[in-house]
Amino acid sequence: MVEQNAKKGLEFADIGYVLVSGEFAMAAPGRELLQNAEVGRLFLGG
């Protein structure tokens, strides 16, 4: 699934994948990515 609202998508995703410029950067359970400070800063607005 691709979701424009990353926060909403990660709330219920079993696994989330982070792509940077189309390249794989990391994968983790959705809730873990929501709590990752770097992911939050770069992709989730804070």
C-alpha positions in Angstrom: 0.0 0.0 0.0 1.1 3.5 -0.7 -0.4 6.2 1.5 0.0 10.0 1.1 -0.5 10.5 4.9 2.6 8.8 6.2 1.6 9.1 9.9 -1.8 7.4 9.3 -0.3 4.7 7.1 2.4 3.9 9.7 -0.2 3.6 12.5 -1.5 0.4 11.1 1.4 -0.9 8.9 3.0 -4.1 9.9 6.2 -3.0 8.1 7.1 0.4 6.8 9.8 1.1 4.2 11.6 4.4 4.0 12.8 5.4 0.5 15.2 8.3 0.0 15.4 9.6 -3.6 13.8 6.2 -4.7 16.4 4.2 -2.9 15.8 1.9 0.1 16.9 3.5 3.4 15.3 1.4 6.2 12.5 -0.9 7.1 10.8 -1.4 10.5 7.4 -2.0 12.1 5.2 1.1 11.4 4.9 2.1 15.0 8.7 1.9 15.4 9.2 4.2 12.5 6.7 6.7 14.0 8.8 6.8 17.1 12.1 7.2 15.2 13.4 10.7 15.7 15.2 10.8 12.4 12.2 9.6 10.4 10.0 12.1 12.2 12.3 15.0 11.5 12.9 14.2 7.8 9.6 12.8 6.7 6.8 13.4 9.2 7.2 17.1 9.9 8.8 17.1 13.3 
